[in-house]
Amino acid sequence: MSEYKLDVVVDGFHYLEGPRWYNDALWFVDFYTQGIYRVNDEGVAEEIANVEQQPSGLGWLPDGRMLVVSMKDRKVLRLENDGNLVVHADIWEHCGGHANDMVVSDNGNAYIGNFGFDLMGGADHENTGLVLVKPDGSSQIVAEGLAFPNGMVISADQKTLIVNELFGNKITQFAINEDGSLGEKRDFANFGELGDEPNLGLRIENASILPDGLALDAEGAVWIADTLNQRAVRIAEGGEILETIDTAPDGIFAVALGGQDGKTLFMCAAPDWDEASRKAETKGRMLSTQVKVGHAGTP
């Protein structure tokens, strides 16, 4: 285990998600202020837009317009050049729960996950799928049978999509076909099958990792936010754990690689993911540290 120096980038938020390094700046969302933020050159987080139904994943179309997931009404919104947010796609019919994280490929195809069940309401776990939204706003399901698909990245050659299964104890990958659809599901790293167990508490108890946010590096390894284990973990394809960053007492819920050389690991930190608790407090913050291998792929 290596020693890492942790720095606080910004704090005083509720629950940060969706960190992205884009146009030489760090971007992120705060679920419970409903804000999309960009950190300016002075280190101040400026609100760029507000998503009433709770923002999540961020990405950008080839022309530079931003896409953001609107979680509770299960839509993808687009930030126009005049500053207005408009509906890019309504994916309600394709989601089993809140729409969640998203990755946007170089050609503008967006891949969006969803909860699959009422997580905050205490419902039983149910598998769900990934939705593809094309640049024209059309949508379709392109993968199924995933245990809470969460953080996603696309390889540098744009041919592979990697996605965390938060409650599946694994990281999964798919080949991306020419039409944007996905090939057969295969393991990137599997720490043990959890089967069809519906009890979320038992799934968590039986899991070795709870992989939330995801970042890809130039050696083909990924950094994950290992949520309830209060750490960020670097994992090689096949499952070898290469590096671990202990962040206790903070939990880590999303990660991104960025900075001028791509070697700054940004980590969204909070005490937990409980909606009522996070709304009531401003203990969410962005941490960072320096790593040896730089960013690759998208985002």
Salt bridges, closest charged atoms under 4 A:
ASP7 OD1 - LYS5 NZ 2.33
ASP63 OD2 - ARG65 NE 2.89
GLU80 OE1 - ARG65 NH1 2.96
GLU80 OE1 - ARG78 NE 2.87
GLU93 OE2 - HIS94 NE2 3.81
ASP101 OD1 - ARG20 NH2 2.99
GLU165 OE2 - LYS185 NZ 3.28
GLU193 OE2 - LYS170 NZ 3.24
ASP217 OD2 - ARG234 NE 2.63
GLU219 OE1 - ARG234 NH2 2.86
ASP226 OD2 - ARG231 NE 2.58
ASP250 OD2 - ARG285 NH2 2.64
ASP272 OD1 - ARG278 NE 2.87
GLU275 OE2 - LYS72 NZ 3.28
GLU275 OE2 - LYS279 NZ 3.44
GLU281 OE1 - ARG278 NH1 3.04
GLU281 OE2 - LYS283 NZ 3.71
